[in-house]
Amino acid sequence: MEITFLGHAGLHIKTKTHQFIVDPFISGNPSASHISLASLKADYILITHAHQDHILDVEEIAGHNPNAKLISNYEVMQWFGAKGLEGHPLNHGGKIVLDFGTVKYVNAIHSSIFPDGTYGGNPGGFVLTTNEKTIYIAGDTALTLDMKLIPMSCPKLDLAILPIGDNFTMGYEDAAMASDFVECDTILGYHYDTFPPIVLDKTMAQNYFETRNKKLLLPKIGETIKL
């Protein structure tokens, strides 16, 4: 499995058989100006919640990938469905079995509203299980005890992708605790540096994880890591 950081909370995930886009906010992020939307390939587009900094480029990416299916909560799927995009709605605790494995929608503590003021439903995260790896994509969330349910109800995680920018989500200290809750010591940090309130001291964050015998990955925008 290969994971490319697209900036903010955006990801491109590639397995041997499928490609996924998660929460694309690229055209509105000057730091991601070198990422070409037209070049991004997707069989599935996963959307954690309705905020603009997670959905901005969904329609354009879907236009370049006409067979791609969206996966999100019911309200998000209704909103994009009205725009002619197809996919599958989930709600908390539910999962869908697909040809590559499973996608489970799990709890997140945050807010969710579309740019036009439409209600975006309850925000969530995903546990993506393929025949290669299992990863947790937390979305925007505070630290929550519900994270302890993930290792009890899902396959063992190979990677946890957690927000670490603070202010609008948990910061890196709470993310380290979240890694304990989900029983995964390899973390990819995201949702930081895009806006002034979430600027991160990367050295301090990585040192904090190291002192707890954990690995915090902070890839550059466009950089790919391999699991």
C-alpha positions as CSV (number, residue, x, y, z in Angstrom):
1,M,0.0,0.0,0.0
2,E,1.2,3.5,-0.9
3,I,-0.1,6.7,0.7
4,T,0.5,10.1,-0.8
5,F,-0.1,13.2,1.3
6,L,-2.1,15.7,-0.7
7,G,-2.0,18.5,1.9
8,H,-4.2,19.3,4.8
9,A,-6.4,16.2,5.3
10,G,-6.1,15.0,1.7
11,L,-4.8,11.5,0.8
12,H,-4.2,9.3,-2.2
13,I,-4.1,5.7,-1.3
14,K,-3.0,3.0,-3.8
15,T,-3.1,-0.7,-3.4
16,K,-2.2,-3.3,-6.0
17,T,-5.8,-3.2,-7.3
18,H,-7.5,0.0,-6.2
19,Q,-7.0,3.7,-5.7
20,F,-8.7,6.0,-3.2
21,I,-8.9,9.7,-2.6
22,V,-9.7,11.0,0.9
23,D,-11.0,14.5,1.7
24,P,-9.5,16.5,-1.2
25,F,-8.7,20.1,-0.4
26,I,-6.1,20.9,-3.0
27,S,-7.1,23.8,-5.3
28,G,-7.8,26.0,-2.3
29,N,-4.4,25.2,-0.7
30,P,-1.5,27.3,-2.1
31,S,1.0,24.8,-0.6
32,A,-0.5,22.1,-2.8
33,S,-0.4,24.0,-6.1
34,H,2.0,21.4,-7.6
35,I,-0.7,18.7,-7.2
36,S,-2.6,18.2,-10.5
37,L,-6.3,17.3,-9.9
38,A,-6.5,15.9,-13.4
39,S,-3.7,13.4,-12.6
40,L,-5.3,11.9,-9.5
41,K,-6.8,8.5,-10.0
42,A,-9.6,7.1,-7.9
43,D,-11.9,4.1,-7.8
44,Y,-13.4,5.4,-4.5
45,I,-13.6,8.9,-2.9
46,L,-13.9,8.8,0.9
47,I,-15.3,11.9,2.6
48,T,-15.2,12.2,6.4
49,H,-17.5,15.2,6.7
50,A,-18.9,18.2,4.9
51,H,-16.6,21.1,5.7
52,Q,-15.1,22.9,2.6
53,D,-11.6,22.0,3.5
54,H,-12.5,18.3,3.1
55,I,-14.8,18.4,0.0
56,L,-13.6,21.3,-2.2
57,D,-12.3,19.1,-5.0
58,V,-14.6,16.1,-4.8
59,E,-16.6,17.1,-7.9
60,E,-13.6,17.9,-10.1
61,I,-11.8,14.7,-9.2
62,A,-15.0,12.7,-9.7
63,G,-15.3,14.3,-13.1
64,H,-11.8,13.1,-14.1
65,N,-12.8,9.6,-12.7
66,P,-16.3,9.0,-13.9
67,N,-16.5,5.5,-12.5
68,A,-15.4,6.5,-9.0
69,K,-17.8,5.9,-6.2
70,L,-18.2,8.2,-3.2
71,I,-18.4,6.8,0.4
72,S,-19.5,9.0,3.2
73,N,-22.4,9.5,5.7
74,Y,-26.0,9.6,4.5
75,E,-26.3,13.4,4.4
76,V,-23.0,13.9,2.5
77,M,-24.1,11.3,0.0
78,Q,-27.5,13.0,-0.4
79,W,-25.9,16.3,-1.1
80,F,-23.5,14.9,-3.7
81,G,-26.2,12.7,-5.1
82,A,-28.2,15.7,-6.0
83,K,-25.2,16.8,-8.1
84,G,-25.3,13.5,-9.9
85,L,-22.5,11.7,-8.2
86,E,-22.9,8.1,-7.2
87,G,-21.8,6.2,-4.1
88,H,-22.7,4.5,-0.9
89,P,-24.0,6.0,2.4
90,L,-22.8,4.8,5.8
91,N,-23.5,5.7,9.3
92,H,-21.5,5.3,12.5
93,G,-20.5,1.7,13.2
94,G,-21.6,0.5,9.8
95,K,-19.4,-1.0,7.2
96,I,-19.6,-2.0,3.5
97,V,-17.9,-5.0,2.0
98,L,-16.4,-4.3,-1.4
99,D,-14.2,-6.1,-3.9
100,F,-11.0,-4.9,-2.2
101,G,-12.1,-5.4,1.5
102,T,-14.2,-3.3,3.8
103,V,-14.8,0.4,4.8
104,K,-16.2,1.1,8.2
105,Y,-17.5,4.5,9.3
106,V,-16.4,5.3,12.9
107,N,-17.1,8.1,15.3
108,A,-15.5,11.5,15.3
109,I,-16.2,14.5,17.6
110,H,-16.4,17.6,15.4
111,S,-18.9,19.6,13.4
112,S,-20.1,19.3,9.8
113,I,-21.8,21.7,7.5
114,F,-21.6,22.3,3.8
115,P,-20.3,25.7,2.4
116,D,-23.9,26.5,1.4
117,G,-25.1,26.0,5.0
118,T,-26.7,22.6,4.3
119,Y,-26.5,20.2,7.3
120,G,-23.7,17.7,6.7
121,G,-24.7,15.0,9.1
122,N,-22.5,13.6,11.9
123,P,-18.7,13.7,11.1
124,G,-16.8,10.4,11.1
125,G,-13.6,8.6,10.3
126,F,-12.9,5.4,8.4
127,V,-11.2,2.1,9.0
128,L,-10.1,0.9,5.6
129,T,-9.2,-2.8,5.4
130,T,-7.7,-4.3,2.3
131,N,-6.0,-7.6,1.6
132,E,-2.7,-5.7,2.1
133,K,-3.1,-3.4,5.1
134,T,-5.6,-1.9,7.6
135,I,-5.5,1.8,8.3
136,Y,-7.5,4.2,10.4
137,I,-8.3,7.6,8.9
138,A,-9.6,9.7,11.8
139,G,-10.9,12.7,10.0
140,D,-11.4,15.8,12.1
141,T,-11.9,14.8,15.7
142,A,-11.1,15.4,19.3
143,L,-9.6,12.7,21.4
144,T,-12.5,10.3,22.3
145,L,-12.7,7.1,24.3
146,D,-14.6,5.6,21.3
147,M,-11.2,5.2,19.7
148,K,-10.7,2.3,22.1
149,L,-13.4,0.4,20.3
150,I,-11.4,0.3,17.1
151,P,-8.9,-2.4,18.1
152,M,-11.7,-4.4,19.7
153,S,-13.9,-4.4,16.5
154,C,-11.5,-4.1,13.6
155,P,-8.4,-5.9,12.3
156,K,-5.1,-4.8,13.8
157,L,-4.0,-1.4,12.4
158,D,-0.9,-1.0,10.3
159,L,-1.2,2.8,10.4
160,A,-3.3,5.5,12.1
161,I,-3.8,8.8,10.3
162,L,-4.6,11.4,12.9
163,P,-5.1,15.2,13.0
164,I,-2.4,16.9,15.0
165,G,-2.8,20.7,14.3
166,D,-4.8,21.5,17.5
167,N,-7.4,24.4,17.6
168,F,-10.0,22.8,15.3
169,T,-9.0,19.2,16.2
170,M,-6.9,17.4,18.7
171,G,-3.2,18.4,19.0
172,Y,-0.2,16.2,18.9
173,E,-0.3,15.4,22.6
174,D,-3.9,14.1,22.4
175,A,-3.0,12.3,19.1
176,A,-0.3,10.4,21.0
177,M,-2.9,9.3,23.5
178,A,-5.2,8.4,20.6
179,S,-2.5,6.1,19.3
180,D,-2.6,4.3,22.6
181,F,-6.3,4.0,22.3
182,V,-6.2,2.5,18.8
183,E,-3.1,0.4,19.6
184,C,-1.0,1.6,16.8
185,D,2.4,3.2,17.3
186,T,2.9,4.3,13.7
187,I,1.1,7.6,13.0
188,L,0.8,9.8,10.0
189,G,0.0,13.3,11.2
190,Y,-2.3,15.6,9.1
191,H,-4.6,18.6,9.4
192,Y,-1.8,21.0,10.3
193,D,0.0,24.1,8.9
194,T,-2.7,25.0,6.3
195,F,-4.1,27.9,8.3
196,P,-2.4,30.1,11.0
197,P,-4.4,28.6,13.9
198,I,-3.0,25.1,13.1
199,V,0.6,25.8,12.5
200,L,2.7,23.0,14.0
201,D,6.1,22.8,15.7
202,K,7.1,19.7,13.8
203,T,10.3,19.1,15.8
204,M,8.5,19.3,19.1
205,A,5.7,17.0,17.9
206,Q,8.1,14.3,16.6
207,N,10.1,14.5,19.8
208,Y,7.0,14.0,21.8
209,F,6.1,10.9,19.9
210,E,9.7,9.6,20.1
211,T,9.8,9.9,23.8
212,R,6.8,7.5,23.9
213,N,8.4,5.0,21.5
214,K,6.1,6.0,18.7
215,K,6.8,7.0,15.1
216,L,5.2,10.2,13.8
217,L,5.3,10.5,10.0
218,L,5.0,14.0,8.6
219,P,5.4,13.6,4.8
220,K,5.7,16.7,2.5
221,I,2.8,17.5,0.3
222,G,3.1,15.1,-2.7
223,E,5.4,12.7,-0.8
224,T,4.5,9.0,-0.8
225,I,5.1,6.6,2.0
226,K,4.9,2.8,1.6
227,L,3.5,0.4,4.2
